[in-house]
C-alpha cells in the first residue's frame, strides 16, 4: 500500500528536476530574478525555480547569398560564409539578462542542430554579415578569389572586434570559412584579362633577364679576349716582332704571286720590292 505513494512522490521529484549536459551551462531564475552564476553540468531541482540550459559548445551558422561590393567598386554575385563561434560559460548569465529577447534553439537555426539554447544568436549573425561586407570592401574583386585565407581572417578579426566592443571576452570567433565566392561575368572577364596581362609581363621580364645575361656574357668574353691580346703583345720582343712582320709580308707576296699573270721580285730580307703584272 505504501509503494504507490512512494512512486508518486518519486515521480513528482523527477518532474521537478532538470539536467545540464556536458558542454552546456544552466541559468537559474527564481521569481524572475536571474542568477549571476552559471550552473555547471549536473541535475538540479526546479520545484521553486527555473533552470534554462544554454550551449557553451562551438556553434556554426551560414551566411548565404550575400552580394557585397569590393574595393574596386564591383558587386560580387554570390558570397557564402561559414562562421564558428563559442560563448564563454561564465558570461552566459549576464548575456541572458542583456539579450533575453535574442534566444533561439540551435536546431532552429542549424540543420541537425541540438535542442540547446543559443544566446545572442541574432546579434552575432548580424555582426558577422557586416564584417563580411566591410572586409570585402577592403579587397579587389579581381584578385579576391586568390586570397580566400586572407578574406577569412579579415572577417574573423573584424567580427571578434565588434563583439568585444560591447561584450568583452564573452564571445570567441573560432573560425571563418569562405565557402563560395562568385563574381559576375564582367568581373570574371576582368580577372582573365588581368591574368593574361600578368603572364605577358612575366614573359617580358624573363626576356629582359635573358638579354641582360647574354650582354654580361659578351662583356666578360670581350674583356677576356682583350686581356689575352695584352698578354701576347707584352710577350713579343723587337726581334720577334720583326720576324712576325716578315712572315706576314712573305705570306702576302706568295698570295699575290699565286695569281696568274703576277710576278713578285723579292728584296733582301725577303721583302717584296716590285709587283709586275703581265
C-alpha positions in Angstrom: 0.0 0.0 0.0 2.9 2.4 0.6 4.6 1.7 -2.8 2.2 3.7 -4.8 2.5 7.0 -2.8 6.3 6.5 -2.9 6.3 6.1 -6.6 4.1 9.2 -7.0 6.4 11.2 -4.7 9.4 10.0 -6.7 7.7 10.9 -10.0 7.0 14.4 -8.7 10.6 14.9 -7.6 11.8 13.8 -11.0 9.4 16.1 -12.7 10.8 18.9 -10.7 14.4 18.2 -11.8 16.4 19.3 -14.8 19.7 18.0 -16.2 22.5 20.2 -17.6 24.5 18.2 -20.1 28.3 18.3 -20.6 29.4 21.3 -22.6 26.4 23.3 -21.5 25.6 25.6 -18.6 22.4 26.4 -16.7 21.0 29.8 -16.0 18.8 29.9 -12.9 15.8 32.1 -12.5 13.9 32.5 -9.2 10.8 34.6 -9.2 12.0 36.3 -12.4 15.4 37.1 -10.9 18.4 35.8 -13.0 21.3 34.4 -11.1 24.7 35.8 -12.0 26.4 32.4 -11.6 26.3 29.8 -14.4 25.4 26.3 -13.3 27.8 23.6 -14.4 26.6 20.2 -15.8 24.5 18.2 -13.4 21.0 17.6 -12.1 19.1 20.4 -10.3 15.8 20.7 -8.5 13.4 23.1 -10.2 10.4 22.9 -8.0 10.6 26.6 -7.0 12.9 27.9 -9.8 13.5 27.7 -13.5 16.8 26.5 -15.0 17.4 27.2 -18.7 20.1 25.2 -20.5 22.4 27.1 -22.8 25.2 25.6 -25.0 28.8 26.6 -24.4 30.0 24.4 -27.3 31.2 25.7 -30.6 28.3 26.9 -32.8 28.3 27.2 -36.5 26.0 29.0 -38.9 26.0 30.0 -42.6 25.6 33.4 -44.2 24.5 32.8 -47.8 23.6 34.7 -51.0 25.4 37.9 -50.0 26.3 40.5 -52.7 28.8 42.9 -51.2 30.7 45.5 -53.1 34.5 45.2 -53.4 37.2 48.0 -53.1 37.3 48.4 -56.9 33.5 49.1 -56.8 32.4 45.8 -58.3 29.5 43.9 -56.8 30.0 40.2 -56.0 27.4 37.8 -57.5 27.3 35.4 -54.6 29.3 35.1 -51.3 28.7 32.3 -48.8 30.5 32.2 -45.5 30.5 29.7 -42.6 31.1 31.2 -39.1 32.1 29.3 -36.0 32.0 30.8 -32.5 31.7 29.9 -28.8 30.1 31.7 -25.9 32.2 31.7 -22.7 30.3 29.8 -20.0 30.8 32.4 -17.2 29.4 35.1 -19.5 26.1 33.4 -20.3 24.0 34.6 -17.3 25.0 38.2 -17.9 24.3 37.8 -21.6 20.9 36.2 -20.9 20.0 39.3 -18.8 21.1 41.6 -21.6 19.7 39.6 -24.6 16.6 37.8 -23.2 14.8 38.6 -26.5 17.6 37.1 -28.5 17.5 33.4 -27.6 17.0 30.6 -30.1 17.3 26.9 -30.2 20.3 25.6 -32.0 18.1 23.2 -34.1 16.0 26.2 -35.3 19.0 27.9 -37.0 21.3 25.0 -37.9 20.3 21.8 -39.7 20.7 18.8 -37.4 21.2 21.2 -34.5 20.6 20.4 -30.9 17.8 21.4 -28.5 20.1 23.6 -26.6 19.5 27.3 -26.3 21.9 29.8 -28.1 22.2 33.2 -26.6 22.6 36.4 -28.7 22.5 34.5 -32.0 20.8 37.3 -33.9 23.4 39.8 -32.7 26.3 37.5 -33.7 24.9 36.7 -37.1 24.1 40.4 -37.8 27.7 41.4 -36.8 29.1 38.6 -39.0 27.2 39.8 -42.0 28.5 43.4 -41.5 32.0 42.0 -41.0 31.8 40.2 -44.4 30.7 43.4 -46.2 33.3 45.5 -44.6 36.1 43.0 -45.3 35.2 42.6 -48.9 35.0 46.4 -49.3 38.8 46.4 -48.4 39.8 44.0 -51.2 39.8 44.0 -55.0 37.3 41.6 -56.8 39.9 40.8 -59.5 42.3 39.2 -57.0 40.0 38.2 -54.1 39.5 34.7 -55.4 43.2 34.0 -54.8 43.1 35.4 -51.3 40.4 33.3 -49.6 42.5 32.7 -46.5 43.2 36.4 -46.1 39.5 37.2 -46.5 38.6 34.6 -43.9 41.0 36.1 -41.4 39.8 39.6 -42.1 36.2 38.6 -41.4 37.1 36.7 -38.3 39.2 39.5 -36.8 36.5 42.2 -37.7 33.7 40.1 -36.1 35.8 39.5 -33.0 36.5 43.2 -32.7 32.8 44.1 -33.0 31.7 41.5 -30.4 34.4 42.6 -28.0 33.3 46.2 -28.4 30.2 45.7 -26.2 30.7 42.3 -24.6 34.5 42.0 -24.0 35.5 38.4 -23.6 32.0 36.9 -23.9 32.4 35.5 -27.4 35.2 33.8 -29.2 35.1 33.6 -33.0 37.0 30.3 -33.6 36.9 30.2 -37.4 35.5 31.6 -40.6 35.4 29.6 -43.9 34.8 31.2 -47.3 32.6 28.5 -48.8 31.6 30.3 -52.0 33.0 33.4 -53.8 31.4 34.2 -57.1 31.8 37.2 -59.3 29.6 38.4 -62.1 30.7 37.7 -65.8 32.1 41.2 -66.2 34.4 40.7 -63.3 35.4 37.2 -64.5 36.4 38.7 -67.8 38.5 41.3 -66.0 40.1 38.6 -63.9 41.1 36.7 -67.1 42.4 39.8 -68.7 44.5 40.6 -65.7 45.9 37.1 -65.6 46.8 37.4 -69.3 48.5 40.8 -68.7 50.4 39.4 -65.7 51.6 36.5 -67.8 52.7 38.8 -70.6 54.6 41.0 -68.2 56.3 37.9 -66.7 57.4 36.7 -70.2 58.8 40.2 -71.0 60.6 40.2 -67.6 62.2 36.9 -68.4 63.3 38.1 -71.9 64.9 41.1 -70.4 66.7 38.9 -67.8 68.0 36.6 -70.6 69.2 39.6 -72.7 70.9 41.1 -69.7 72.6 37.7 -69.0 73.8 37.4 -72.7 75.1 41.0 -72.6 77.1 40.3 -69.5 78.5 37.1 -71.1 79.6 39.0 -74.1 81.3 41.7 -72.0 83.1 39.1 -70.0 84.2 37.3 -73.2 85.4 40.6 -74.8 87.3 41.5 -71.6 89.0 38.1 -71.6 90.0 38.5 -75.3 91.4 42.0 -74.7 93.3 40.7 -71.7 94.7 37.8 -73.8 95.8 40.3 -76.6 97.6 42.4 -74.0 99.5 39.4 -72.7 100.5 38.3 -76.2 101.6 41.9 -77.1 103.6 42.3 -73.9 105.4 39.0 -74.6 106.7 39.9 -78.1 110.4 41.1 -78.2 111.6 43.6 -81.0 113.3 40.7 -82.9 110.2 38.5 -82.6 108.1 41.4 -83.9 110.4 41.7 -87.0 110.1 38.0 -87.7 106.3 38.1 -87.4 106.2 41.2 -89.7 108.4 39.4 -92.3 106.2 36.3 -92.2 103.1 38.4 -92.8 104.8 40.2 -95.8 106.0 36.9 -97.2 102.5 35.3 -96.9 101.0 38.4 -98.7 103.6 38.2 -101.5 103.0 34.5 -102.0 99.3 35.1 -102.2 99.8 37.7 -104.9 102.3 35.6 -106.9 99.9 32.7 -106.9 97.6 34.6 -109.1 98.1 34.1 -112.9 100.0 36.9 -114.6 101.6 38.3 -111.4 105.4 38.4 -110.7 106.8 39.4 -107.3 110.5 40.3 -107.0 111.9 39.8 -103.5 114.5 42.1 -102.0 116.9 41.5 -99.3 115.4 40.1 -96.1 112.6 38.5 -98.1 110.6 41.8 -98.5 108.7 42.2 -101.8 110.2 45.1 -103.9 108.2 45.1 -107.2 104.9 43.6 -108.2 104.8 43.4 -112.0 101.7 42.4 -113.8 101.9 40.9 -117.3 
